[in-house]
Amino acid sequence: MYKGLKQAGYCCMTFVECEGTGQYSDHEKEHISEKYPFADAYRVIKLEILVSGENIKAIIDIIKQNGRTGYRGDGMIIVSPVDEVYKVRTDETGFLAI
């Protein structure tokens, strides 16, 4: 997925290692949390990418094309608005800060 996004010119993203519960577990490929085994928690990776509105559809398509395995746990895409962006180092705001 990262390679597909990078090739399309989307360079800036954050990967967060998480653990949680939900319908995304794939018992054929279990990755049960060692930290929270009592909760049937699973290790997951959260991808965060901030883009302007006109790029949302393209990014969703890239993620779906490169991230789909057909197994439970392929993930979900959540699109939410961002009210403000401030770049600490340069004091840029809004789209310039992205």
C-alpha positions in Angstrom: 0.0 0.0 0.0 2.8 2.4 0.9 4.5 1.8 -2.4 1.3 2.5 -4.3 0.7 5.8 -2.4 4.4 6.9 -2.8 4.3 6.1 -6.6 1.2 8.3 -7.0 3.0 11.2 -5.2 1.6 10.9 -1.7 4.7 10.9 0.4 3.6 11.9 3.8 1.8 9.5 6.1 2.0 8.2 9.6 1.9 4.5 10.7 0.8 3.8 14.2 1.0 0.3 15.8 -2.2 -0.3 17.7 -4.0 -3.1 19.5 -7.7 -3.5 19.6 -10.8 -5.7 19.3 -13.4 -5.8 16.6 -14.7 -7.7 13.6 -11.3 -7.4 11.9 -9.7 -10.4 13.4 -8.8 -13.2 11.0 -8.5 -16.4 13.0 -6.7 -18.2 10.2 -3.9 -15.6 10.6 -4.1 -14.8 14.2 -1.9 -12.0 15.6 -3.2 -12.0 19.1 -1.8 -9.3 21.4 0.8 -10.4 23.9 0.0 -7.2 25.9 -3.8 -7.7 26.1 -4.5 -11.4 25.5 -7.4 -11.2 28.0 -9.3 -8.9 25.7 -8.8 -11.0 22.5 -7.0 -7.9 21.2 -5.1 -8.0 17.9 -2.2 -6.1 16.6 -3.1 -3.7 13.8 -1.4 -0.9 11.9 -3.2 2.4 11.6 -2.3 4.6 8.6 -3.0 8.3 8.8 -2.7 10.5 5.8 -3.7 14.2 5.5 -4.7 15.4 2.0 -6.8 18.0 0.3 -10.4 17.1 -0.7 -9.8 16.6 -4.4 -7.3 13.8 -3.6 -9.5 11.7 -1.3 -11.0 9.5 -4.0 -7.6 8.7 -5.6 -6.1 7.8 -2.3 -9.0 5.6 -1.3 -8.7 3.7 -4.7 -5.0 3.2 -4.1 -5.5 1.9 -0.6 -8.3 -0.5 -1.7 -6.3 -1.8 -4.7 -3.1 -2.4 -2.7 -4.5 -3.4 0.7 -7.2 -5.9 -0.2 -6.3 -9.5 0.7 -9.8 -10.9 0.9 -9.4 -11.8 4.5 -11.1 -10.2 7.6 -8.8 -7.5 8.9 -8.2 -5.8 5.6 -9.2 -2.7 7.4 -11.5 0.2 6.9 -11.1 3.7 5.5 -12.4 6.6 7.6 -12.6 10.1 6.0 -13.0 13.0 8.4 -12.7 16.7 8.1 -9.8 18.7 9.5 -10.7 22.1 10.9 -7.3 23.6 11.1 -3.6 22.7 10.3 -0.7 24.5 11.9 2.9 23.7 11.0 4.9 24.4 14.2 8.3 24.9 12.5 7.3 27.4 9.9 4.1 28.9 11.3 2.3 28.0 8.0 -1.4 27.3 8.3 -4.1 25.6 6.2 -3.2 23.9 3.0 0.3 25.4 3.0 1.0 23.4 6.2 0.2 20.1 4.7 
